[in-house]
Amino acid sequence: MSDTAHKILEENLGNVVLIKTREGIALRGKLKSFDQHLNIVLENTEEIKGDGSTRKLGTVVIRGDNVILISPITE
């Protein structure tokens, strides 16, 4: 993981982020932690479905090699 990516994740710990996976799943939740392999823990996670509806998942762990996009959500 590059220093820039590490810095961006560090700055967004405790903030809400949007994550997209290789399978096309979009998840939104509070960034709790991450490691050097980009494994990510999200709290209060919701899956965002294609029609805009959401499904609550709670706390999830996402394996780093499944992540294709991480974006901070500004409100």
VEXDREN-2710 file (C-alpha; in Angstrom, 1 decimal):
% VEXDREN-2710
k/r/px/py/pz
1/MET/0.0/0.0/0.0
2/SER/1.4/3.4/-0.9
3/ASP/2.1/6.1/1.6
4/THR/-0.6/8.2/0.0
5/ALA/-3.3/5.6/0.4
6/HIS/-2.2/4.9/4.0
7/LYS/-2.4/8.6/4.8
8/ILE/-5.9/8.9/3.3
9/LEU/-7.2/5.9/5.2
10/GLU/-5.6/7.2/8.4
11/GLU/-7.2/10.6/8.0
12/ASN/-10.6/9.0/7.6
13/LEU/-10.6/6.6/10.6
14/GLY/-13.9/7.2/12.4
15/ASN/-15.5/8.7/9.3
16/VAL/-18.1/7.2/7.0
17/VAL/-16.6/5.7/3.8
18/LEU/-18.0/4.1/0.7
19/ILE/-16.3/0.8/-0.4
20/LYS/-16.9/-1.1/-3.7
21/THR/-15.8/-4.7/-4.0
22/ARG/-14.8/-6.8/-7.0
23/GLU/-18.3/-8.4/-6.9
24/GLY/-19.9/-5.0/-7.4
25/ILE/-21.2/-4.7/-3.9
26/ALA/-21.3/-1.2/-2.5
27/LEU/-20.9/-0.8/1.3
28/ARG/-21.2/2.3/3.4
29/GLY/-20.0/2.4/7.0
30/LYS/-17.7/4.0/9.6
31/LEU/-14.1/3.1/9.0
32/LYS/-13.0/1.4/12.3
33/SER/-9.6/0.0/11.3
34/PHE/-7.4/-1.3/8.4
35/ASP/-4.0/-3.0/8.0
36/GLN/-1.1/-3.1/5.6
37/HIS/-3.0/-5.6/3.4
38/LEU/-6.0/-3.2/3.1
39/ASN/-8.2/-5.5/5.2
40/ILE/-10.9/-3.2/6.5
41/VAL/-13.3/-3.2/9.4
42/LEU/-16.5/-1.1/9.1
43/GLU/-19.1/-0.4/11.8
44/ASN/-22.7/0.4/11.2
45/THR/-22.4/-0.9/7.7
46/GLU/-25.1/-0.8/5.1
47/GLU/-25.1/-2.5/1.7
48/ILE/-26.4/-0.2/-1.0
49/LYS/-28.3/-2.0/-3.6
50/GLY/-28.7/-1.0/-7.3
51/ASP/-32.2/0.4/-6.8
52/GLY/-30.9/2.7/-4.0
53/SER/-32.4/0.6/-1.1
54/THR/-30.1/-0.4/1.8
55/ARG/-29.6/-3.4/4.0
56/LYS/-28.1/-3.1/7.4
57/LEU/-25.2/-5.4/8.1
58/GLY/-23.6/-4.1/11.3
59/THR/-19.9/-4.7/11.8
60/VAL/-18.1/-6.3/8.8
61/VAL/-14.5/-7.2/7.9
62/ILE/-13.6/-6.8/4.2
63/ARG/-10.6/-8.7/2.8
64/GLY/-8.2/-6.2/1.2
65/ASP/-7.9/-8.0/-2.2
66/ASN/-11.7/-7.7/-2.7
67/VAL/-11.6/-3.9/-2.4
68/ILE/-11.5/-1.9/-5.7
69/LEU/-12.6/1.6/-4.4
70/ILE/-12.6/3.4/-1.1
71/SER/-14.1/6.9/-1.0
72/PRO/-14.7/9.2/2.0
73/ILE/-18.3/10.5/2.2
74/THR/-18.7/14.2/2.9
75/GLU/-22.0/15.3/4.2
END
